[in-house]
Amino acid sequence: MTNKTSWKIGLLFSTSGVTSIIEQSQLHGALLAIDQINSKGGVRGQPLEAISYDPGSVVSRYGELAEQLIVENKVSVIFGCYMSSSRKEVLPIVERRNALFFYPTIYEGFEYSPNVIYGGACPNQNSVPLANYLMSANGQRIFFVGSNYIYPYESNRVMRNVLRQGGGEVVGERYFDLETSAEGFRDVIAEIMSAKPDAIFSTVVGQSCIEFYRAYHAAGGDGRVCPIASLTTNEGEISAIGREAAVGHITAAPYFRSIQSVANRRFLKAYEAKFGSTIDVTSGCEAAYSQVHLFAAALEETGEMDTDSLREALLGEVFDAPQGQIKIDADNHHTYLQSRIAKVNEQGEFEVDLKVRRAIKPDPYLVYPAIHDWSFRTLKVTASGGHHA
Ligand code: ACM
């Protein structure tokens, strides 16, 4: 037991720049969990104290600020990052200094670090279900559009393989800078219109995601006819895109704000009480919230911030998250997560159409071919009416 007066933790989420919509929601999720833990007396009688920096969505800043948190602020536990490129900046720093880094974001998989706890979905938990869903609900011909950095390239590589296993075909693949405006997407949208795919798979993130969906709508694209399907377009982006341009589009994620469960209602009520609205609650927000709770429970057990002790306490730990029960996989530091497919309805809200019965074990290296595993384990949610999302 230390005699510190608080437990310091670092937060690295951007509140300015191109990915601030989603990262602000992740920051809010972490802050809500910290408040809840502190209002119950903290951990072993001491409050959690957040030291939060804004990297401004500039990739190199995440690494610099991680170093600053560890060296100057003497913090050994950090929560943060959305883009995989920013995680790759933080990774060597937490490894070199043996700090613990919680990453609450869906990503492309194919990574393991003893210093990272991965709280977002990896491809077997979302790309595989989405490919399966699109091929049965929409068709085999898919057009890829992504942002120009590691996550879209790697995510598309996985998606292409998964689609091929199921007999699908990639009919186009284009990448755009994170600053691309609606005008900048005009040519690719013309190309999509002439290729007539059955669906578009988008890994366009941040502000340009909003521009892309709006440009598609302005050019006559309709999600109810040819949807844009994504793993990253969450409630925050949908609200910025607007109801008319967003309707019919599809996202696969472990969590959606519209989930009808006691745990989610409790989470949303607390979120609204703290932030005044639930408009920006996303799966990244929920993952950050859950990771802070998982960390606090581990700290309660160890009573010290030592990375090796905390890691031991975290592996195998479970939490009743707003999405349902989750568990940190001791084999690979990723998280057993729920998997859901949702469509934006006429009111501009995600409506869950399919979900798995139980949290899926993460398989970040896609060791087990899974294209057919998912379908027989799902529950139809919207059509049956009887199941909670
Ligand atoms: C991401 O870059 N992992 C969304």
Boltz pocket constraint, residues with backbone or C-beta under 6 A from the ligand:
constraints:
  - pocket:
      binder: B
      contacts: [[A, 82], [A, 83], [A, 84], [A, 85], [A, 105], [A, 106], [A, 107], [A, 108], [A, 151], [A, 205], [A, 232]]
      max_distance: 6.0
